[in-house]
């Protein structure tokens, strides 16, 4: 599952506080919300590296145990508000996820 518009690259830049949130807080909040829809196998939140954007930066990728869980999460999260932003959700091919091909 690919989630867009939940975080900005600036919020992910380092572990220091950014507008009251740290990277770990962001990770925990997203993992907690996403776990409501199924068993999370893995989650990736690409971050800028030394001030340089990396592919997928600002996107969130969640791998669920089953396709049904992924579909449930997509239906539940698409269009929802997160940090005053409207979440956009779509599928990503599993092989692209595993290869970090964002």
MMTF fields as JSON, N, C-alpha, C and O atoms, coordinates in Angstrom:
{
  "mmtfVersion": "1.0.0",
  "mmtfProducer": "UNKNOWN",
  "numBonds": 407,
  "numAtoms": 408,
  "numGroups": 102,
  "numChains": 1,
  "numModels": 1,
  "chainsPerModel": [1],
  "groupsPerChain": [102],
  "chainIdList": ["A"],
  "bondAtomList": [4, 2, 8, 6, 12, 10, 16, 14, 20, 18, 24, 22, 28, 26, 32, 30, 36, 34, 40, 38, 44, 42, 48, 46, 52, 50, 56, 54, 60, 58, 64, 62, 68, 66, 72, 70, 76, 74, 80, 78, 84, 82, 88, 86, 92, 90, 96, 94, 100, 98, 104, 102, 108, 106, 112, 110, 116, 114, 120, 118, 124, 122, 128, 126, 132, 130, 136, 134, 140, 138, 144, 142, 148, 146, 152, 150, 156, 154, 160, 158, 164, 162, 168, 166, 172, 170, 176, 174, 180, 178, 184, 182, 188, 186, 192, 190, 196, 194, 200, 198, 204, 202, 208, 206, 212, 210, 216, 214, 220, 218, 224, 222, 228, 226, 232, 230, 236, 234, 240, 238, 244, 242, 248, 246, 252, 250, 256, 254, 260, 258, 264, 262, 268, 266, 272, 270, 276, 274, 280, 278, 284, 282, 288, 286, 292, 290, 296, 294, 300, 298, 304, 302, 308, 306, 312, 310, 316, 314, 320, 318, 324, 322, 328, 326, 332, 330, 336, 334, 340, 338, 344, 342, 348, 346, 352, 350, 356, 354, 360, 358, 364, 362, 368, 366, 372, 370, 376, 374, 380, 378, 384, 382, 388, 386, 392, 390, 396, 394, 400, 398, 404, 402],
  "bondOrderList": [1, 1, 1, 1, 1, 1, 1, 1, 1, 1, 1, 1, 1, 1, 1, 1, 1, 1, 1, 1, 1, 1, 1, 1, 1, 1, 1, 1, 1, 1, 1, 1, 1, 1, 1, 1, 1, 1, 1, 1, 1, 1, 1, 1, 1, 1, 1, 1, 1, 1, 1, 1, 1, 1, 1, 1, 1, 1, 1, 1, 1, 1, 1, 1, 1, 1, 1, 1, 1, 1, 1, 1, 1, 1, 1, 1, 1, 1, 1, 1, 1, 1, 1, 1, 1, 1, 1, 1, 1, 1, 1, 1, 1, 1, 1, 1, 1, 1, 1, 1, 1],
  "groupList": [{"groupName": "UNK", "atomNameList": ["N", "CA", "C", "O"], "elementList": ["N", "C", "C", "O"], "formalChargeList": [0, 0, 0, 0], "bondAtomList": [1, 0, 2, 1, 3, 2], "bondOrderList": [1, 1, 2], "singleLetterCode": "X", "chemCompType": "L-PEPTIDE LINKING"}],
  "groupTypeList": [0, 0, 0, 0, 0, 0, 0, 0, 0, 0, 0, 0, 0, 0, 0, 0, 0, 0, 0, 0, 0, 0, 0, 0, 0, 0, 0, 0, 0, 0, 0, 0, 0, 0, 0, 0, 0, 0, 0, 0, 0, 0, 0, 0, 0, 0, 0, 0, 0, 0, 0, 0, 0, 0, 0, 0, 0, 0, 0, 0, 0, 0, 0, 0, 0, 0, 0, 0, 0, 0, 0, 0, 0, 0, 0, 0, 0, 0, 0, 0, 0, 0, 0, 0, 0, 0, 0, 0, 0, 0, 0, 0, 0, 0, 0, 0, 0, 0, 0, 0, 0, 0],
  "groupIdList": [1, 2, 3, 4, 5, 6, 7, 8, 9, 10, 11, 12, 13, 14, 15, 16, 17, 18, 19, 20, 21, 22, 23, 24, 25, 26, 27, 28, 29, 30, 31, 32, 33, 34, 35, 36, 37, 38, 39, 40, 41, 42, 43, 44, 45, 46, 47, 48, 49, 50, 51, 52, 53, 54, 55, 56, 57, 58, 59, 60, 61, 62, 63, 64, 65, 66, 67, 68, 69, 70, 71, 72, 73, 74, 75, 76, 77, 78, 79, 80, 81, 82, 83, 84, 85, 86, 87, 88, 89, 90, 91, 92, 93, 94, 95, 96, 97, 98, 99, 100, 101, 102],
  "secStructList": [7, 3, 3, 3, 1, 1, 7, 7, 2, 2, 2, 2, 1, 7, 1, 1, 7, 5, 6, 6, 5, 7, 2, 2, 2, 2, 2, 2, 2, 2, 2, 2, 2, 2, 4, 4, 4, 1, 7, 3, 3, 3, 3, 3, 7, 7, 7, 7, 5, 6, 6, 5, 7, 7, 6, 6, 6, 6, 7, 3, 3, 3, 3, 3, 1, 1, 2, 2, 2, 2, 2, 2, 2, 2, 2, 2, 2, 6, 6, 7, 3, 3, 6, 6, 3, 3, 7, 3, 3, 3, 7, 7, 7, 2, 2, 2, 2, 2, 6, 6, 7, 7],
  "xCoordList": [0.853, 0.0, 0.89, 1.846, 0.582, 1.326, 0.416, -0.706, 0.908, 0.15, 0.873, 2.075, 0.131, 0.698, 0.007, -1.128, 0.713, 0.187, -0.016, -0.829, 0.715, 0.642, 1.779, 1.603, 2.938, 4.106, 4.839, 4.694, 5.619, 6.454, 7.901, 8.258, 8.733, 10.15, 10.805, 11.683, 10.389, 10.963, 10.704, 11.552, 9.532, 9.194, 10.04, 10.151, 10.629, 11.393, 12.9, 13.674, 13.313, 14.719, 15.674, 16.724, 15.338, 16.235, 15.424, 14.199, 16.114, 15.435, 15.062, 14.342, 15.547, 15.235, 13.783, 13.128, 13.315, 11.927, 11.644, 12.413, 10.549, 10.077, 8.621, 7.769, 8.333, 6.981, 6.303, 5.153, 7.032, 6.462, 6.46, 6.003, 6.961, 6.972, 8.39, 9.131, 8.758, 10.019, 9.707, 8.564, 10.73, 10.548, 9.945, 9.043, 10.442, 9.918, 8.451, 7.678, 8.053, 6.639, 5.781, 4.709, 6.266, 5.535, 5.385, 4.29, 6.485, 6.484, 5.457, 4.635, 5.509, 4.606, 3.151, 2.294, 2.857, 1.477, 0.935, -0.199, 1.745, 1.302, 1.153, 0.179, 2.104, 2.021, 0.79, 0.107, 0.509, -0.667, -1.95, -2.831, -2.049, -3.251, -3.387, -4.472, -2.301, -2.353, -2.616, -3.208, -2.19, -2.386, -3.853, -4.211, -4.692, -6.125, -6.771, -7.87, -6.094, -6.702, -6.075, -6.456, -5.115, -4.507, -3.131, -2.62, -2.543, -1.209, -0.153, -0.039, 0.607, 1.664, 2.893, 3.392, 3.372, 4.602, 5.805, 6.833, 5.666, 6.776, 6.216, 5.136, 6.967, 6.568, 7.831, 8.841, 7.769, 8.914, 8.487, 7.468, 9.292, 9.075, 10.41, 11.221, 10.649, 11.925, 12.153, 11.24, 13.392, 13.763, 14.856, 15.608, 14.94, 16.062, 17.374, 17.445, 18.391, 19.708, 20.688, 20.979, 21.191, 22.13, 21.591, 22.308, 20.313, 19.687, 19.237, 18.684, 19.461, 19.084, 17.86, 17.808, 16.881, 15.689, 16.044, 16.863, 15.426, 15.608, 14.295, 13.253, 14.309, 13.056, 12.047, 12.393, 10.829, 9.777, 9.733, 8.909, 10.602, 10.66, 9.325, 8.806, 8.784, 7.497, 6.323, 5.182, 6.605, 5.57, 5.723, 6.784, 4.662, 4.68, 4.245, 3.269, 4.984, 4.7, 4.451, 5.272, 3.311, 2.929, 2.671, 1.929, 3.286, 3.07, 2.269, 2.715, 1.09, 0.216, 0.386, 0.952, -0.117, -0.014, -0.819, -0.38, -2.0, -2.852, -3.307, -3.257, -3.746, -4.289, -5.581, -5.849, -6.385, -7.63, -7.35, -8.056, -6.32, -5.959, -5.495, -5.823, -4.738, -4.27, -5.456, -5.501, -6.404, -7.595, -8.411, -8.889, -8.575, -9.307, -8.64, -9.316, -7.313, -6.578, -6.741, -6.953, -6.643, -6.8, -8.169, -8.281, -9.191, -10.56, -10.749, -11.427, -10.146, -10.327, -9.497, -9.941, -8.303, -7.388, -7.517, -7.266, -7.899, -8.018, -9.061, -10.202, -8.666, -9.582, -9.654, -10.268, -9.034, -9.034, -8.08, -7.197, -8.263, -7.368, -6.291, -6.569, -5.061, -3.936, -3.098, -2.574, -2.973, -2.232, -2.75, -1.967, -4.063, -4.723, -4.436, -4.532, -4.088, -3.867, -4.804, -5.113, -5.25, -6.09, -5.196, -4.366, -5.371, -4.546, -4.97, -6.158, -3.981, -4.19, -3.56, -2.41, -4.292, -3.792, -3.875, -4.801, -2.89, -2.886, -2.083, -1.416, -2.163, -1.401, -0.02, 0.17, 0.929, 2.257, 2.533, 2.194, 3.14, 3.464, 4.438, 5.383, 4.197, 5.025, 6.5, 7.369, 6.786, 8.198, 8.863, 10.051, 8.118, 8.669, 8.911, 9.918, 7.99, 8.153, 9.404, 10.235, 9.532, 10.664, 12.001, 13.022, 11.995, 13.23, 13.469, 14.416, 12.613, 12.689, 12.641, 13.298, 11.86, 11.715, 10.516, 9.421, 10.751, 9.679, 9.747, 8.929],
  "yCoordList": [-1.179, 0.0, 1.231, 1.313, 2.167, 3.427, 4.541, 4.702, 5.305, 6.418, 7.717, 7.849, 8.663, 9.954, 11.064, 10.919, 12.167, 13.381, 13.251, 13.97, 12.341, 12.217, 12.961, 13.501, 12.99, 13.674, 14.408, 14.089, 15.386, 16.103, 15.667, 15.192, 15.819, 15.477, 16.226, 15.679, 17.469, 18.242, 17.584, 17.63, 16.97, 16.313, 15.068, 14.599, 14.54, 13.298, 13.526, 12.574, 14.778, 15.083, 14.537, 13.994, 14.666, 14.135, 13.7, 13.826, 13.189, 12.682, 13.791, 13.557, 14.987, 16.11, 16.523, 16.137, 17.299, 17.715, 18.639, 19.558, 18.391, 19.251, 19.564, 18.678, 20.796, 21.24, 20.323, 19.924, 19.994, 19.215, 17.716, 16.975, 17.25, 15.808, 15.368, 16.095, 14.187, 13.601, 12.517, 12.08, 12.09, 11.013, 9.783, 9.152, 9.441, 8.263, 8.437, 7.482, 9.652, 9.909, 9.713, 9.112, 10.226, 10.088, 8.614, 8.161, 7.861, 6.422, 5.709, 4.937, 5.972, 5.302, 5.646, 4.763, 6.916, 7.328, 6.629, 6.15, 6.574, 5.946, 4.441, 3.856, 3.81, 2.366, 2.027, 1.039, 2.841, 2.602, 2.693, 1.842, 3.722, 3.891, 2.763, 2.205, 2.427, 1.391, 0.002, -0.84, -0.247, -1.572, -1.848, -2.988, -0.836, -1.031, -1.848, -2.374, -1.956, -2.585, -3.916, -4.529, -4.371, -5.664, -5.782, -4.851, -6.955, -7.232, -6.657, -7.062, -5.717, -5.094, -5.992, -6.342, -6.36, -7.143, -6.212, -6.517, -5.074, -4.141, -2.775, -2.671, -1.735, -0.393, 0.388, 0.283, 1.169, 1.965, 3.418, 3.723, 4.301, 5.732, 6.322, 6.716, 6.388, 6.923, 8.361, 9.187, 8.633, 9.94, 10.581, 9.886, 11.919, 12.575, 12.088, 11.807, 11.994, 11.568, 12.718, 13.123, 13.236, 14.362, 15.526, 16.124, 15.833, 16.963, 16.712, 17.608, 15.512, 15.176, 14.27, 13.285, 14.611, 13.769, 12.442, 12.382, 11.393, 10.053, 9.635, 10.208, 8.654, 8.193, 7.764, 7.043, 8.205, 7.849, 8.71, 8.475, 9.701, 10.555, 11.281, 11.893, 11.208, 11.817, 10.874, 11.216, 9.685, 8.659, 7.627, 7.506, 6.895, 5.836, 4.554, 4.528, 3.497, 2.201, 1.193, 1.036, 0.51, -0.452, -1.793, -1.885, -2.826, -4.188, -4.961, -5.157, -5.388, -6.166, -7.651, -8.059, -8.439, -9.893, -10.436, -11.367, -9.858, -10.367, -9.236, -8.06, -9.617, -8.637, -8.025, -6.845, -8.828, -8.304, -7.202, -6.195, -7.392, -6.366, -5.093, -3.982, -5.268, -4.118, -3.363, -2.134, -4.087, -3.467, -2.751, -1.64, -3.379, -2.742, -1.435, -0.432, -1.45, -0.245, 0.842, 2.008, 0.469, 1.448, 2.107, 3.331, 1.306, 1.842, 2.752, 3.776, 2.371, 3.136, 4.422, 5.438, 4.377, 5.51, 6.537, 7.722, 6.114, 7.043, 8.112, 7.798, 9.354, 10.457, 10.923, 11.95, 10.181, 10.586, 11.735, 11.995, 12.414, 13.505, 12.961, 12.177, 13.392, 13.082, 14.348, 14.809, 14.908, 16.163, 17.248, 17.948, 17.375, 18.377, 18.211, 19.173, 17.007, 16.706, 15.57, 14.702, 15.58, 14.497, 13.391, 13.624, 12.191, 11.043, 10.512, 10.356, 10.242, 9.597, 8.216, 8.095, 7.181, 5.807, 5.09, 5.301, 4.242, 3.425, 2.162, 2.036, 1.24, 0.001, 0.168, 0.965, -0.581, -0.673, -2.16, -2.979, -2.5, -3.905, -4.421, -3.728, -5.64, -6.198, -6.257, -5.98, -6.617, -6.696, -5.319, -5.218, -4.263, -2.908, -2.531, -1.903, -2.914, -2.65, -3.347, -2.729, -4.62, -5.401, -4.891, -4.999, -4.334, -3.827, -2.344, -1.748, -1.751, -0.313, 0.508, 1.542, 0.035, 0.711, 1.654, 1.335, 2.81, 3.774, 4.813, 5.733],
  "zCoordList": [0.0, 0.0, 0.0, 0.771, -0.846, -0.907, -0.41, -0.89, 0.554, 1.113, 0.8, 1.032, 0.276, -0.101, 0.671, 1.123, 0.812, 1.417, 2.925, 3.505, 3.561, 5.02, 5.706, 6.798, 5.069, 5.633, 4.517, 3.337, 4.915, 3.948, 4.142, 5.22, 3.13, 3.294, 4.455, 5.123, 4.702, 5.803, 7.15, 8.042, 7.297, 8.558, 8.796, 9.928, 7.75, 7.844, 7.844, 7.94, 7.736, 7.482, 8.536, 8.188, 9.797, 10.826, 12.027, 12.046, 13.021, 14.207, 15.182, 16.153, 14.923, 15.798, 15.603, 14.635, 16.526, 16.493, 15.314, 15.035, 14.637, 13.556, 13.839, 13.77, 14.152, 14.462, 15.473, 15.295, 16.538, 17.628, 17.421, 18.292, 16.287, 16.003, 15.66, 14.999, 16.108, 15.677, 14.658, 14.53, 13.94, 12.96, 13.633, 13.082, 14.826, 15.528, 15.895, 15.815, 16.298, 16.591, 15.349, 15.408, 14.228, 12.965, 12.622, 12.289, 12.703, 12.406, 13.286, 12.791, 14.596, 15.535, 15.255, 15.279, 14.989, 14.705, 13.463, 13.456, 12.421, 11.179, 11.359, 10.887, 12.035, 12.278, 13.111, 12.841, 14.116, 14.959, 14.141, 14.261, 13.314, 12.494, 11.478, 11.31, 10.805, 9.765, 10.336, 9.661, 11.558, 12.155, 12.487, 12.781, 12.444, 12.676, 11.561, 11.734, 10.417, 9.246, 8.881, 7.883, 9.681, 9.406, 10.022, 10.645, 9.831, 10.361, 9.424, 8.267, 9.94, 9.154, 9.19, 10.26, 8.004, 7.896, 7.907, 8.511, 7.234, 7.097, 6.716, 6.135, 7.051, 6.673, 6.329, 7.024, 5.258, 4.829, 4.668, 4.048, 5.24, 5.086, 4.64, 5.478, 3.321, 2.837, 3.318, 3.319, 3.724, 4.265, 3.419, 2.735, 3.469, 2.796, 3.408, 4.605, 2.589, 3.071, 2.879, 1.753, 3.993, 3.973, 3.148, 2.346, 3.363, 2.693, 1.268, 0.63, 0.758, -0.613, -0.605, 0.132, -1.43, -1.527, -2.175, -3.092, -1.693, -2.253, -2.909, -2.589, -3.818, -4.424, -3.35, -2.415, -3.495, -2.555, -1.31, -0.427, -1.224, -0.041, 0.145, -0.789, 1.345, 1.631, 1.425, 1.735, 0.903, 0.737, 1.842, 2.453, 2.088, 3.092, 2.411, 1.661, 2.684, 2.074, 3.185, 4.089, 3.11, 4.142, 3.48, 2.502, 4.02, 3.514, 4.559, 5.689, 4.158, 5.033, 4.758, 3.743, 5.686, 5.569, 4.395, 3.719, 4.148, 3.072, 2.149, 2.509, 0.964, 0.022, 0.55, 0.323, 1.256, 1.824, 2.841, 2.879, 3.664, 4.644, 3.935, 4.352, 2.876, 2.098, 1.509, 1.563, 0.953, 0.375, 1.449, 1.222, 2.62, 3.718, 4.129, 4.359, 4.222, 4.604, 3.551, 3.885, 2.294, 1.216, 1.297, 1.225, 1.444, 1.512, 2.724, 2.641, 3.849, 5.08, 5.104, 5.637, 4.532, 4.656, 3.533, 3.756, 2.346, 1.214, 1.527, 1.867, 1.411, 1.659, 3.098, 3.385, 4.011, 5.42, 5.643, 4.826, 6.743, 7.128, 8.06, 8.968, 7.817, 8.689, 8.758, 7.744, 9.954, 10.15, 9.196, 8.553, 9.118, 8.264, 6.778, 6.016, 6.368, 4.949, 4.556, 5.372, 3.312, 2.815, 2.273, 1.394, 2.801, 2.425, 1.057, 0.773, 0.228, -1.065, -0.957, -0.537, -1.328, -1.199, -2.537, -3.321, -2.779, -3.992, -3.72, -2.694, -4.654, -4.52, -5.136, -6.055, -4.627, -5.217, -5.415, -4.561, -6.528, -6.798, -5.739, -5.361, -5.268, -4.2, -4.586, -3.76, -5.841, -6.245, -6.218, -5.91, -6.534, -6.428, -4.973, -4.645, -4.112, -2.684, -2.163, -1.497, -2.465, -1.957, -2.483, -1.803, -3.697, -4.308, -3.997, -4.51, -3.158, -2.869, -4.15, -4.268, -5.095, -6.379, -6.303, -6.766, -5.713, -5.513, -6.593, -6.618]
}
